Amino acid sequence: MTTAMRPDRFARRLETDGPDLATWPATERAAAEALLATSPEARRRLDAAMRLARAVEAALPRPDPAATARLRAAVAARIAREPLPAPPRRGFSPVFQASIGALAAAVTCAAWLVFAPPVSGSDPLAPLLQAAALVGDPL
């Protein structure tokens, strides 16, 4: 459902979207066409906006075809000189390798805590003696 467009809203739309109604949103375009059918003021504003757009278009400088061709050739030559991108890396990324190493360290610590013999007595050197016994180092 389209809502009726007032002339002030039509003027704002002309300023923001330009005089080409085909570029307007569909609902706004339908409301603008309905307003244009009934309002001479809206038709005058649209005509003035179209004249302004044509004047601006005519005032814009046109690029020289030879300059455009030289620019394209220079860009193509520069692209041709650039090295090709590096091929994708094979194997695992360094981040993945580091995470696997951290996981292995965590599993090793967990296994050590689970399978280590319990500390007996209140001797403060008992853990050191047990560790030395595990590696076979006589103290």
N, C-alpha and C positions, 0 to 999 in steps of 0.2 A: 504494500500500500504506500503510495507516494503522498507526501504532505505538500501542501501548497507552498510555493516559494515566494517570498516577499522580494521586492526590488533591492532592498539593502543587502539581503543574503546573496542575491544574484550578483550584485556588484562585488561582494567579497570573493565569491567563487571565480569571477572573471579575473580578479587580481591574483588569486592563488593558483588557479588551474589553467588560465589562459582562455582565449576565445574559441579554441577548437573543442566543441562540445563532445566530440568522440572520445576525448581523453578524460572526461569527467566520470565519476562513479555513476553506475547505471541509474540508481534512484535519483541522484541529483540531476542527471541529464534529463530524465523524464519530467521532473518538476520544472527544470529550466525551459524545456520545450513547451510545456503547458503555459508558463508565464510569457514566453515570447509570442505565443499565439494570441494573447489578450492584452499585452502591455506595450504601447509604443515607446515608453521610456526604456524598457528592457531592450527593445530592438535597437534604439539609438545607442545605448551603452555597448551592446554587442558589436555594432557597426564601428564605433569609435575604437574599441579594443582590437578589432580585426585590422583597421587601418594602421594602428600603432604597431601591431605585430608585423605587418608587411613592410612598414618603414624601417623597423629594426632589422629585419631580415635583409633588406636591400642595402642597408648601411654596413653590414658585416663584410669584412674583406674576404675575398675568395683566395684559397691557396693556389699557388702556381703549380701546375701539373709537373713541370720539370723538377721543382724543388721537392715535391712529394715523392717523385720517383727516386731522386738522390737520397732522400731520407730513408726510404724503404730499403734501398740497396746498402746503405751504410749499416742499418740495423741488421740486415741479413748477414752481412760480412762479419759483424761483431759476434753474432750468435754462432756463426760457423767457426770462429776462432776460439770460442769458449770450450774448455774441456768438458768431456761427457761427465755426467754425474757418476759418483762411485757406485760400483755394483753393491747389491745388498750383502750384508755380512753373513757369513756362514757360521753355524754354531750358536751357542747361547750368548746372550748379552752379558756384559760384566755385572749388571745388577742382579740378574738371575743367578750367576755363578756365586756372587757374594751371599745371596740369600740361601743358597744350598749349603755353603760353608757355615753360615750361622746356624742353620737347622742341624747340621751334623754335630756342631759343637754343643748345641742344646741337648741333643739325643745322647751324646757321650756323657755329659754332666748328669743327666737323668739316670742313665744306666749305672754310673758310678755311685750315685746316691742310693739307688735301689739295691745294688748288689754288694755294697761295701759292708764288711762285718761290723756289728755294733761296737761302739766304744765301751770298754768295760772299766769300772772303777772310777776313781777320781783323780787318776794320774794325769797331769796336764800334758805329759809327753806321749801319752798313749796314741793319739792320732798320728804323730810323727813315726812312732815305732811301727804302727800298723802299715803306714804308707811305705816305709822302708822295707818291711817284710814283703809287701806286694811286688816291689821291683827287684827284690833279691839283693838289696844292698845291706851288708852287715854294718851295724853301727858300732 
